[in-house]
């Protein structure tokens, strides 16, 4: 009897210890997280995001069919990976049942089609429409040749049949990119530029001081652990850093790459930076102007000065930049200087003066421009760096009233065929995209495909006004009480999996 009693007490103790252990390892709900911003995002509408800050913030509010995991796309709003036909052109996509948007509407095939039509519609003004360009009829729909997208077919409430104009092996990655997020057919406008979605957090308040987000209980992965995710706007990086030191925010921002202190966390190196020449201006210059500009720029010094170990110099237009390849062509200032001397002679001893427009208040962009300005000055070119407010910058860009500017496209995709599609859309528009997609039709669907695309990119590169400079990552400091903080392969933090550890 006594032995039986002792065994019973021991069993209870073991169960109790096991329960305590499980409770200790369980992620707790609760807590408030504050994240610094350096400006109030103009939009969290997934099709209109322009800056990295807008992209990272919108990712918390909106959700896509797939997300990018370490081994490739994984299902999110989709039930599973798409079923594909043998020729790779027809895809069947099934949505998870029972999903809703923040305001209660159903996430269904009709909402998916409407969202993708909106992304492709030229009236929407999205720079990210190219993500859906491989869908049959998508480019014609955008150019006004069709009134519907022939490659999208609703099978039932939760199933979509999609046809591609050409096989695109990595199209699942495009469907995991934020601008393809599913929105309600009549999205509620939270504030100017901000729409409801079905992401892990819902937007509660927008003001000049920042944005307040609350957890969405019915997210497909369940309720996020933290009770509030606030994004607080600071007037400068210095003020944001001071707020971190004082414990007012849980993240400390650093310039991309340079950091002091212990325990920084690094994001992936995949943010590409290009110098863009005015095409019309190039045509007025003697042959070799683009080459001379490339020869004058010391990319490796640019990286060392601006981003340190968190950057890689590149002269490849779709270079991934994560391998630390040091085989790029070295700067050749002597050759560039010879060209400039000839330029002086052709302009009767008066060299042209060039305007390099940058966004006012963007210290990183201004630093890049000033460093390039010095390189070009060393070979005899006169360049003025002109900081402009956002509206004025866009106005001059549209009017072609510039000589140089920087392109820093959001790193929405990793696969070479999609990276080149992004560049073609930015540089050449719909016709360039159409031609590029036709060229993909003849490529093999095997391991040689990426190499062939890289070779084609090199051919394209010499005809474009985009000069690749470097690829960089970012760095932040995280307060000890924040647990589960990590970046996805696309570089976005998934705040839905972060919890407060005290």
C-alpha positions in Angstrom: 0.0 0.0 0.0 2.8 2.4 1.0 4.7 1.5 -2.2 1.7 2.1 -4.3 1.1 5.4 -2.6 4.7 6.5 -3.2 4.5 5.4 -6.9 1.3 7.5 -7.2 3.0 10.5 -5.6 6.0 10.1 -7.9 3.8 9.9 -11.0 2.0 13.1 -10.0 5.4 14.8 -9.4 6.6 13.7 -12.9 3.4 14.9 -14.5 3.7 18.2 -12.6 7.3 18.7 -13.7 6.4 17.9 -17.3 3.6 20.4 -17.2 5.9 23.1 -15.7 8.5 22.4 -18.4 5.9 22.6 -21.2 4.6 25.9 -19.7 8.1 27.3 -19.5 8.7 26.5 -23.1 5.4 27.8 -24.3 5.4 31.2 -26.0 3.5 33.7 -23.8 0.9 36.1 -25.1 1.1 39.7 -24.2 3.4 42.7 -24.3 3.8 45.7 -26.6 6.5 46.2 -29.1 7.6 49.6 -30.5 9.6 49.8 -33.7 11.2 53.0 -35.0 10.5 54.6 -38.3 12.4 57.5 -40.0 9.3 58.8 -41.8 5.6 58.2 -41.9 4.9 55.6 -44.6 2.9 57.1 -47.4 1.2 53.8 -48.0 0.8 50.2 -46.8 -1.2 49.3 -49.9 0.8 46.3 -51.1 0.6 47.3 -54.8 1.9 50.9 -54.1 4.7 50.3 -51.6 7.9 52.1 -52.7 10.3 52.1 -49.7 11.8 49.3 -47.7 10.0 50.7 -44.6 6.6 50.5 -46.4 7.4 47.0 -47.6 8.2 45.7 -44.1 5.2 47.4 -42.5 2.7 46.3 -45.2 3.9 42.7 -44.8 2.4 42.7 -41.3 -1.0 43.8 -42.5 -1.3 41.8 -45.7 -0.9 38.2 -46.7 0.0 36.3 -49.9 -0.8 32.8 -51.3 2.8 31.7 -50.4 5.7 32.9 -48.3 9.4 32.4 -49.0 10.9 29.8 -46.8 14.6 28.6 -46.5 13.9 25.9 -49.1 11.6 27.9 -51.3 7.9 29.0 -51.3 5.6 27.5 -48.6 1.8 27.7 -48.4 0.3 30.7 -46.6 -3.3 31.5 -47.7 -3.0 28.6 -50.2 -3.8 25.2 -48.9 -0.8 23.6 -50.5 1.8 24.2 -53.3 0.1 24.5 -56.7 -0.6 21.5 -58.8 1.2 22.0 -62.2 0.7 20.5 -65.6 3.5 18.6 -67.3 4.3 21.5 -69.5 4.5 23.9 -66.5 1.9 26.3 -67.9 -1.3 25.3 -66.1 -1.5 25.7 -62.3 -4.3 24.8 -59.9 -4.3 26.8 -56.6 -6.5 25.9 -53.6 -7.2 28.4 -50.8 -7.5 27.5 -47.2 -11.2 27.3 -46.1 -12.7 29.6 -43.5 -10.2 32.5 -43.9 -11.4 36.1 -43.5 -10.2 39.6 -43.9 -9.8 41.9 -41.0 -13.3 43.2 -41.4 -14.9 39.8 -41.8 -15.2 39.3 -45.5 -14.3 35.9 -47.0 -10.9 35.2 -48.5 -11.9 33.5 -51.8 -11.1 33.0 -55.4 -13.1 36.1 -56.4 -11.1 38.3 -54.1 -7.8 36.8 -55.5 -8.8 37.5 -59.1 -9.9 41.1 -58.2 -6.7 41.7 -56.3 -4.5 40.6 -59.2 -6.6 42.6 -61.7 -6.0 45.6 -59.6 -2.2 45.0 -59.5 -2.1 44.7 -63.3 -4.4 47.7 -64.0 -2.4 50.6 -65.3 -4.8 53.0 -63.6 -3.6 51.6 -60.2 -0.1 52.9 -61.0 1.8 50.0 -59.4 5.4 49.6 -60.3 5.2 45.9 -59.3 2.7 44.7 -62.0 5.5 42.7 -63.7 5.2 40.0 -61.0 2.0 38.7 -62.7 3.2 39.4 -66.3 3.8 35.6 -67.0 0.0 35.0 -66.6 -1.6 34.4 -70.0 -3.3 37.7 -71.1 -1.8 39.7 -68.3 0.3 42.1 -70.4 -2.6 42.5 -72.9 -4.9 43.4 -70.0 -2.5 46.0 -68.7 -2.0 47.5 -72.1 -5.8 47.7 -72.7 -6.0 45.1 -75.4 -8.1 42.8 -73.2 -10.9 43.5 -70.7 -10.1 40.5 -68.6 -7.1 38.2 -67.8 -7.6 35.1 -69.9 -5.2 33.1 -67.8 -7.2 33.3 -64.6 -10.3 31.1 -64.2 -12.4 30.7 -61.1 -13.2 27.0 -60.5 -15.1 27.4 -57.3 -15.0 29.7 -54.2 -11.7 28.3 -53.1 -10.0 27.2 -56.3 -8.3 29.1 -59.1 -7.0 27.7 -62.4 -4.2 29.7 -63.8 -2.4 29.5 -67.2 1.0 31.0 -67.9 1.9 32.3 -71.3 5.3 30.6 -71.0 6.6 28.2 -68.4 8.2 30.1 -65.5 9.8 27.7 -63.1 9.9 30.2 -60.2 6.4 31.7 -60.5 5.5 30.4 -57.0 8.0 32.9 -55.7 6.2 35.7 -57.5 3.0 34.7 -55.9 4.7 35.0 -52.5 5.8 38.5 -53.2 3.9 41.1 -51.2 2.3 43.1 -54.1 0.4 40.0 -55.1 -1.4 39.9 -51.6 -5.1 39.2 -51.6 -7.3 42.2 -50.7 -11.1 42.3 -50.2 -13.0 43.0 -53.4 -14.1 46.3 -51.8 -11.2 47.1 -49.4 -11.9 49.3 -46.5 -9.7 52.4 -46.6 -8.2 52.7 -43.1 -6.6 56.0 -44.0 -5.2 57.6 -47.1 -2.9 55.0 -48.7 -3.7 52.3 -46.2 -6.1 49.4 -46.8 -7.3 46.5 -44.7 -6.0 43.0 -45.4 -5.7 39.6 -43.8 -2.2 39.6 -42.4 -1.2 38.8 -38.9 -1.8 42.4 -37.7 -4.6 44.8 -38.4 -4.1 48.6 -38.7 -5.8 50.5 -35.9 -4.5 54.0 -36.2 -2.4 56.2 -38.5 -1.0 59.6 -37.5 2.1 61.8 -38.0 3.5 60.1 -34.9 3.3 56.6 -36.4 1.1 53.6 -36.9 -0.6 51.3 -34.3 -1.2 47.7 -35.1 -3.1 45.0 -33.2 -3.1 41.2 -33.5 -5.5 39.5 -35.9 -7.0 36.5 -34.1 -8.2 34.8 -37.3 -4.9 34.9 -39.2 -4.2 31.5 -40.9 -1.4 30.8 -38.4 -3.5 32.0 -35.4 -3.2 35.0 -33.2 0.2 36.7 -33.0 1.7 36.6 -29.5 2.3 40.3 -28.8 -0.7 42.5 -27.9 0.4 45.6 -29.8 2.9 46.5 -32.6 3.5 50.2 -32.8 5.7 51.9 -35.4 6.9 55.3 -34.0 8.2 58.0 -36.3 11.5 59.8 -35.4 12.9 62.9 -37.1 16.3 61.4 -37.5 18.3 58.3 -37.1 20.1 59.9 -34.1 16.7 60.4 -32.3 15.7 56.8 -33.1 19.1 55.5 -31.7 18.6 57.5 -28.5 15.1 56.1 -28.1 16.6 52.6 -28.3 19.2 53.4 -25.7 16.5 54.7 -23.4 14.3 51.6 -23.9 11.5 53.5 -25.7 11.7 51.2 -28.7 12.9 47.6 -29.0 14.9 48.0 -32.2 18.0 50.1 -32.8 18.6 51.1 -36.4 22.0 51.3 -38.0 23.0 52.5 -41.5 23.1 49.5 -43.8 26.2 47.7 -42.8 28.1 49.9 -40.4 27.5 49.0 -36.7 28.9 49.5 -33.3 28.0 47.6 -30.2 27.2 44.0 -29.4 24.6 41.5 -30.7 23.5 43.1 -34.0 21.2 41.0 -36.2 21.8 41.1 -39.9 19.4 40.7 -42.8 20.3 39.1 -46.1 22.5 40.9 -48.6 20.1 41.4 -51.5 19.2 45.1 -51.7 20.5 46.1 -55.2 21.6 49.6 -56.0 22.0 51.0 -59.6 23.1 54.2 -61.1 20.6 55.2 -63.8 21.6 57.5 -66.7 19.2 59.6 -68.6 18.7 57.7 -71.8 18.0 60.9 -73.8 21.2 62.5 -72.4 23.2 59.4 -73.4 22.1 59.8 -77.0 23.5 63.3 -77.1 26.9 62.2 -75.8 29.7 60.8 -78.0 29.8 57.0 -78.2 31.3 55.4 -75.1 29.7 57.7 -72.5 28.1 54.9 -70.5 31.3 52.9 -70.5 33.3 55.9 -69.3 31.0 56.4 -66.3 31.3 52.7 -65.4 35.1 52.9 -65.7 35.2 56.0 -63.4 33.3 54.4 -60.5 35.3 52.4 -57.9 32.6 50.0 -56.8 34.7 48.3 -54.1 35.7 51.6 -52.5 32.0 52.6 -52.6 31.0 49.4 -50.7 33.8 49.7 -48.2 33.0 53.4 -47.5 29.2 53.0 -47.3 28.2 49.5 -46.1 31.4 47.6 -45.1 31.0 43.9 -44.6 27.3 44.1 -45.2 27.7 44.8 -48.9 29.2 43.3 -52.1 30.3 45.2 -55.2 28.8 43.9 -58.4 28.8 44.7 -62.1 26.1 42.2 -62.9 22.6 43.6 -63.4 20.9 40.6 -61.7 23.8 39.6 -59.4 22.5 38.0 -56.2 25.5 39.4 -54.3 25.6 36.9 -51.5 28.8 35.1 -52.5 31.3 37.8 -52.0 32.5 37.6 -55.6 35.5 39.8 -56.1 36.0 39.1 -59.8 34.2 42.3 -60.9 36.0 44.7 -63.2 38.2 47.2 -61.4 37.8 50.9 -61.9 39.7 52.3 -64.8 39.9 56.0 -64.2 42.7 56.5 -66.7 40.5 55.3 -69.6 37.5 57.4 -68.3 39.8 60.5 -68.1 40.8 60.0 -71.7 37.2 59.9 -72.8 36.4 63.1 -70.8 39.3 64.9 -72.5 37.8 64.0 -75.8 34.5 65.2 -74.6 36.0 68.6 -73.7 37.4 68.9 -77.2 34.0 68.1 -78.8 32.3 70.7 -76.6 34.8 73.4 -77.5 36.6 73.2 -74.2 33.5 73.4 -72.1 32.5 70.1 -70.5 28.8 69.6 -69.7 27.5 69.9 -66.2 25.4 66.9 -64.8 22.6 66.9 -62.3 22.5 63.9 -59.9 19.0 64.0 -58.3 18.4 62.4 -54.9 15.6 62.3 -52.3 16.0 65.0 -49.7 16.3 63.5 -46.3 17.7 60.1 -47.5 21.2 60.2 -46.0 22.2 56.9 -47.5 21.2 57.8 -51.0 22.9 61.2 -50.7 26.1 59.5 -49.5 26.1 57.2 -52.5 25.6 60.1 -54.9 28.4 62.2 -53.2 30.9 59.3 -53.4 30.1 58.8 -57.1 30.4 62.6 -57.6 34.0 62.4 -56.3 34.8 59.5 -58.6 33.5 61.4 -61.6 35.2 64.7 -60.5 38.5 62.8 -60.5 38.2 62.0 -64.2 37.1 65.6 -65.0 33.3 65.5 -65.0 31.3 68.2 -63.2 28.4 66.7 -61.2 26.0 68.5 -58.9 24.1 66.4 -56.3 20.6 67.9 -56.1 18.4 66.9 -53.1 14.7 67.1 -53.9 11.5 66.6 -51.9 9.5 63.5 -53.0 7.0 65.2 -55.3 9.6 67.4 -57.0 11.9 64.4 -57.4 9.1 62.4 -59.1 8.1 65.3 -61.3 11.7 65.8 -62.6 12.0 62.0 -63.1 8.9 61.9 -65.2 10.0 64.9 -67.2 13.4 63.5 -67.8 14.9 66.5 -66.1 18.0 64.8 -64.7 21.3 63.3 -65.7 21.8 60.7 -63.0 19.6 59.2 -60.3 19.7 56.0 -58.2 17.4 53.0 -58.6 17.0 50.8 -55.5 14.2 48.4 -56.5 12.6 46.4 -53.6 14.2 43.0 -53.4 10.8 41.3 -54.1 12.3 38.2 -55.8 15.5 36.1 -55.7 15.3 33.9 -58.8 17.4 35.2 -61.8 14.5 34.9 -64.3 12.3 37.1 -62.1 15.0 39.5 -61.2 15.6 40.2 -64.9 11.8 40.5 -65.5 11.8 43.2 -62.8 14.6 45.1 -64.6 13.0 44.8 -68.0 9.7 46.2 -66.7 11.5 49.2 -65.1 13.7 49.9 -68.1 11.5 49.0 -71.1 7.9 48.7 -69.9 5.3 46.4 -71.4 6.9 45.7 -74.8 10.2 44.8 -73.2 8.4 42.4 -70.8 6.5 40.8 -73.7 9.7 40.3 -75.6 11.5 38.9 -72.6 8.7 36.4 -71.8 8.8 35.2 -75.4 12.5 34.6 -75.1 11.9 32.4 -72.0 9.8 30.0 -74.1 12.8 28.4 -75.7 14.8 27.9 -72.5 15.3 24.4 -71.0 13.6 23.8 -67.6 16.7 22.4 -66.0 19.8 23.5 -64.0 21.2 25.3 -67.1 18.3 27.8 -67.2 19.7 30.2 -64.6 23.1 30.3 -66.3 21.5 31.1 -69.7 19.4 33.9 -68.1 22.5 35.4 -66.5 24.2 35.4 -69.9 21.2 37.1 -71.5 21.2 39.6 -68.7 24.8 40.6 -69.6 23.7 41.2 -73.2 20.7 43.3 -72.0 22.8 45.2 -69.6 25.0 47.0 -72.2 21.8 48.4 -73.8 20.2 49.7 -70.6 20.8 53.0 -68.8 21.1 51.0 -65.5 24.7 50.6 -64.1 24.9 48.0 -61.3 26.9 49.3 -58.3 26.5 47.0 -55.2 24.2 44.8 -53.2 23.8 45.4 -49.5 22.0 44.1 -46.4 20.8 45.8 -43.2 21.6 45.6 -39.5 19.6 46.2 -36.4 20.0 45.8 -32.6 17.3 44.0 -30.7 16.5 44.4 -27.0 17.1 41.3 -24.9 13.4 41.0 -23.9 12.3 40.3 -27.5 12.2 36.7 -28.5 11.7 34.9 -31.8 13.0 37.9 -33.8 14.3 36.7 -37.2 14.1 37.6 -40.8 12.6 35.5 -43.6 14.7 34.8 -46.6 13.2 37.8 -48.3 14.6 40.0 -45.5 11.2 40.8 -43.8 10.7 40.3 -40.1 7.7 38.1 -39.3 6.4 39.9 -36.2 3.6 37.4 -36.0 6.1 34.9 -34.5 7.8 37.3 -32.0 7.0 37.3 -28.3 8.0 39.3 -25.3 10.3 37.2 -23.0 10.5 39.7 -20.2 
